[in-house]
């Protein structure tokens, strides 16, 4: 009945469209909660953290990240299955950080106690923020897919991506080939996401690129606050090159694959279309 329709619907398609747009933004912000809190901490501690505090800034960031993750898990904002994905990507990211800082790809210029080699332990949580976002956005928007590649194929691609990141300083960098392989796998895939009442559709590669772009923005915040620095930023800050988008897009695929194994791939009707995944209960 008309009396039960929302105010946005009763006021016409323009109001309904605006409401759905705002709802989309709120749900995206909610999915980004952990990443947004971490970025907020990077900015706040850059400007306001005491220079001679007994606890180093990096160590404060590490303890704060642990506390935030524990609170989100205890409060039901993340499921246990999502926490496993986040932990896995934390480990994957930390191992890569240890290697990349050892060969001078970037540095963490401040002292810290909680660290492995040149890598403060809070950095793994920056990778975990990507996994947290993907896990939460998948659930909040009830992702469904058409023509999705198999999880086995995605896993093989992810292993190749990770190996290339670890070995491209000693062997030829095959990043372009990996991007081509990803384009081949995802080229025909459509993602359907529910903002309000119906599922909307968009090409999945476009969604991955858009998320990579936001990660690139976040990386600029990280370097602008001096939290980590690339070689060209040690004397004076400059924007992170747009070429890093390719790196983040590939890392996104790695995180995406981990989340897909946990959540499963649902078809347009909501039924699973890949039996290899571990499909948890749909907790809201």
C-alpha positions as CSV (number, residue, x, y, z in Angstrom):
1,X,0.0,0.0,0.0
2,X,1.0,3.6,-0.6
3,X,0.8,4.4,3.0
4,X,3.6,1.9,3.8
5,X,6.0,3.2,1.1
6,X,9.0,5.3,2.2
7,X,8.9,9.0,2.0
8,X,11.5,8.9,-0.7
9,X,9.4,6.7,-2.9
10,X,6.2,8.7,-2.4
11,X,8.0,11.9,-3.4
12,X,8.9,10.6,-6.8
13,X,11.9,9.0,-8.6
14,X,14.3,11.9,-8.1
15,X,13.9,11.7,-4.3
16,X,14.1,8.0,-4.4
17,X,17.3,8.2,-6.4
18,X,18.8,10.7,-4.0
19,X,17.9,8.5,-1.1
20,X,19.5,5.5,-2.7
21,X,22.6,7.5,-3.5
22,X,22.9,8.6,0.1
23,X,22.2,5.1,1.4
24,X,25.0,3.9,-0.9
25,X,27.4,6.4,0.6
26,X,26.5,5.5,4.2
27,X,26.9,1.7,3.5
28,X,30.2,2.3,1.8
29,X,31.4,4.4,4.8
30,X,30.2,1.7,7.2
31,X,32.2,-0.9,5.2
32,X,35.3,1.3,5.3
33,X,35.0,1.7,9.1
34,X,38.3,0.1,10.0
35,X,40.3,1.7,7.2
36,X,38.8,5.1,7.9
37,X,39.7,4.8,11.6
38,X,43.2,3.9,10.7
39,X,43.6,6.8,8.3
40,X,42.2,9.1,11.0
41,X,44.8,7.9,13.4
42,X,47.6,8.4,10.8
43,X,46.5,12.1,10.4
44,X,45.8,12.7,14.1
45,X,49.1,11.3,15.3
46,X,51.0,13.1,12.6
47,X,49.8,16.5,13.8
48,X,49.2,15.8,17.5
49,X,51.2,12.9,18.8
50,X,53.8,14.1,21.5
51,X,57.3,14.1,20.1
52,X,58.8,12.7,23.4
53,X,56.0,10.3,24.4
54,X,57.3,7.1,26.1
55,X,55.3,5.1,23.6
56,X,56.5,5.6,20.0
57,X,53.9,6.7,17.5
58,X,54.1,3.5,15.5
59,X,53.6,1.4,18.6
60,X,50.6,3.5,19.5
61,X,49.2,2.8,16.0
62,X,49.8,-0.9,16.4
63,X,48.0,-1.1,19.8
64,X,45.2,1.1,18.6
65,X,44.7,-1.2,15.5
66,X,44.6,-4.3,17.7
67,X,42.0,-2.6,20.0
68,X,39.8,-1.5,17.1
69,X,39.9,-5.0,15.5
70,X,39.1,-6.6,18.9
71,X,36.2,-4.2,19.4
72,X,34.8,-4.8,16.0
73,X,34.9,-8.6,16.4
74,X,33.4,-8.4,19.9
75,X,30.7,-6.1,18.8
76,X,29.7,-8.3,15.9
77,X,30.8,-5.7,13.3
78,X,32.9,-8.4,11.8
79,X,32.2,-12.2,11.7
80,X,34.8,-14.7,12.7
81,X,35.2,-15.8,9.1
82,X,35.9,-12.2,8.0
83,X,38.4,-12.0,10.9
84,X,40.2,-15.0,9.4
85,X,40.5,-13.3,6.0
86,X,41.7,-10.1,7.6
87,X,44.3,-12.0,9.6
88,X,45.5,-13.8,6.5
89,X,45.9,-10.6,4.5
90,X,47.7,-9.1,7.5
91,X,50.2,-11.9,7.4
92,X,50.5,-11.7,3.6
93,X,51.0,-7.9,3.8
94,X,53.6,-8.0,6.6
95,X,55.7,-10.6,4.8
96,X,55.7,-8.5,1.7
97,X,56.5,-5.4,3.7
98,X,59.6,-7.1,5.3
99,X,60.9,-8.0,1.8
100,X,60.2,-4.6,0.2
101,X,61.7,-2.5,3.0
102,X,64.7,-4.8,3.0
103,X,65.4,-3.9,-0.6
104,X,64.6,-0.2,-0.1
105,X,61.3,0.1,-2.0
106,X,60.1,2.3,0.9
107,X,61.0,3.0,4.5
108,X,59.4,3.7,7.8
109,X,61.5,6.5,9.2
110,X,60.3,6.5,12.8
111,X,61.5,4.3,15.7
112,X,59.3,1.6,17.2
113,X,59.4,-1.4,19.5
114,X,56.8,-3.6,17.9
115,X,58.5,-4.3,14.6
116,X,60.1,-7.0,12.4
117,X,63.2,-5.8,10.7
118,X,62.4,-2.4,9.2
119,X,58.6,-3.0,9.4
120,X,56.5,-1.7,12.3
121,X,53.8,-4.2,13.1
122,X,50.9,-1.7,12.6
123,X,51.6,-1.8,8.8
124,X,50.0,-5.3,8.5
125,X,46.7,-3.6,9.6
126,X,46.9,-1.3,6.6
127,X,46.6,-4.3,4.4
128,X,44.0,-5.8,6.8
129,X,41.9,-2.7,6.2
130,X,41.6,-3.7,2.6
131,X,40.5,-7.2,3.6
132,X,38.1,-5.7,6.2
133,X,36.5,-3.4,3.6
134,X,36.0,-6.2,1.0
135,X,34.6,-8.6,3.6
136,X,32.1,-6.0,5.0
137,X,31.1,-4.5,1.7
138,X,30.4,-8.0,0.3
139,X,28.0,-8.7,3.1
140,X,26.4,-5.3,3.3
141,X,25.6,-5.1,-0.4
142,X,24.7,-8.8,-0.8
143,X,27.1,-9.3,-3.8
144,X,25.9,-11.5,-6.6
145,X,27.7,-12.3,-9.9
146,X,27.3,-13.4,-13.5
147,X,30.1,-15.1,-15.5
148,X,32.4,-15.1,-12.5
149,X,35.8,-17.0,-12.9
150,X,36.4,-20.1,-10.9
151,X,38.0,-19.7,-7.5
152,X,40.7,-22.1,-8.5
153,X,41.7,-19.9,-11.4
154,X,41.7,-16.8,-9.2
155,X,43.8,-18.6,-6.6
156,X,46.4,-19.5,-9.2
157,X,46.5,-15.9,-10.4
158,X,46.8,-14.6,-6.8
159,X,49.8,-16.9,-6.1
160,X,51.4,-15.6,-9.3
161,X,50.7,-12.0,-8.3
162,X,52.2,-12.5,-4.8
163,X,55.3,-14.3,-6.2
164,X,55.9,-11.5,-8.6
165,X,55.8,-8.9,-5.8
166,X,58.3,-10.9,-3.9
167,X,60.6,-11.8,-6.7
168,X,60.5,-8.9,-9.2
169,X,63.7,-7.4,-7.9
170,X,65.6,-10.6,-8.9
171,X,63.5,-11.8,-11.9
172,X,61.7,-10.0,-14.7
173,X,58.6,-8.1,-13.5
174,X,55.6,-9.7,-15.2
175,X,53.1,-7.3,-13.9
176,X,51.7,-6.4,-17.3
177,X,51.1,-10.1,-18.0
178,X,49.3,-10.5,-14.7
179,X,47.1,-7.5,-15.4
180,X,46.3,-9.1,-18.8
181,X,45.5,-12.4,-17.1
182,X,43.2,-10.6,-14.6
183,X,41.5,-8.7,-17.5
184,X,40.9,-12.0,-19.2
185,X,39.4,-13.7,-16.1
186,X,37.2,-10.8,-15.0
187,X,36.5,-9.2,-18.4
188,X,33.0,-10.6,-18.7
189,X,32.1,-10.6,-15.0
190,X,29.2,-8.5,-13.7
191,X,28.7,-7.7,-10.0
192,X,25.2,-7.1,-8.7
193,X,24.9,-5.2,-5.4
194,X,21.9,-4.2,-3.4
195,X,21.8,-0.7,-2.1
196,X,18.2,-0.5,-1.1
197,X,15.4,-2.6,-2.7
198,X,16.8,-4.0,-5.9
199,X,20.2,-5.2,-7.1
200,X,22.1,-2.8,-9.3
201,X,24.7,-4.1,-11.8
202,X,28.2,-2.9,-12.9
203,X,31.2,-4.6,-14.5
204,X,33.4,-6.1,-11.8
205,X,36.7,-4.8,-13.3
206,X,35.3,-1.2,-12.9
207,X,34.5,-1.8,-9.2
208,X,38.0,-3.2,-8.6
209,X,39.6,-0.2,-10.3
210,X,37.5,2.3,-8.3
211,X,38.5,0.6,-5.0
212,X,42.1,0.7,-6.1
213,X,41.8,4.4,-6.7
214,X,40.6,5.0,-3.2
215,X,43.5,3.0,-1.8
216,X,45.8,5.2,-3.9
217,X,44.3,8.2,-2.2
218,X,44.8,6.6,1.2
219,X,48.4,5.8,0.3
220,X,49.0,9.5,-0.5
221,X,47.6,10.3,3.0
222,X,50.0,7.8,4.5
223,X,53.0,9.3,2.8
224,X,51.9,12.9,3.4
225,X,51.8,12.2,7.1
226,X,55.3,10.7,6.9
227,X,54.1,7.3,8.1
228,X,56.0,5.7,5.3
229,X,58.0,7.2,2.4
230,X,59.1,6.2,-1.1
231,X,62.7,7.0,-2.1
232,X,61.6,10.1,-4.0
233,X,59.7,11.5,-1.0
234,X,62.6,11.5,1.5
235,X,63.7,15.1,0.7
236,X,60.3,16.5,-0.1
237,X,56.8,15.0,-0.4
238,X,55.3,14.4,-3.8
239,X,52.2,12.5,-4.8
240,X,52.4,8.7,-5.1
241,X,52.7,7.9,-8.9
242,X,49.5,6.9,-10.6
243,X,51.4,3.8,-11.8
244,X,50.9,2.4,-8.3
245,X,47.3,1.9,-9.2
246,X,48.3,-1.2,-11.1
247,X,50.1,-2.6,-8.0
248,X,47.1,-1.9,-5.8
249,X,44.7,-3.4,-8.4
250,X,46.7,-6.6,-8.3
251,X,46.9,-6.7,-4.5
252,X,43.1,-6.1,-4.5
253,X,42.7,-9.3,-6.5
254,X,44.7,-11.2,-3.9
255,X,42.5,-9.9,-1.1
256,X,39.4,-10.4,-3.2
257,X,40.3,-14.1,-3.7
258,X,40.6,-14.6,0.0
259,X,37.2,-13.1,0.7
260,X,35.6,-15.0,-2.2
261,X,36.8,-18.3,-0.7
262,X,35.1,-17.5,2.6
263,X,31.9,-15.9,1.3
264,X,31.4,-18.0,-1.8
265,X,30.3,-16.8,-5.2
266,X,26.5,-16.3,-5.5
267,X,24.7,-16.2,-8.8
268,X,22.0,-13.6,-9.7
269,X,19.4,-15.7,-7.8
270,X,21.5,-15.7,-4.6
271,X,22.4,-19.4,-4.9
272,X,26.1,-20.4,-4.7
273,X,27.7,-21.1,-8.1
274,X,31.2,-22.2,-6.8
275,X,31.1,-25.2,-4.5
276,X,34.8,-24.9,-3.5
277,X,34.2,-22.0,-1.1
278,X,33.4,-22.0,2.6
279,X,30.0,-20.2,2.8
280,X,29.3,-18.9,6.3
281,X,25.9,-17.9,7.6
282,X,24.7,-14.5,6.3
283,X,25.0,-12.5,9.5
284,X,24.0,-8.8,9.1
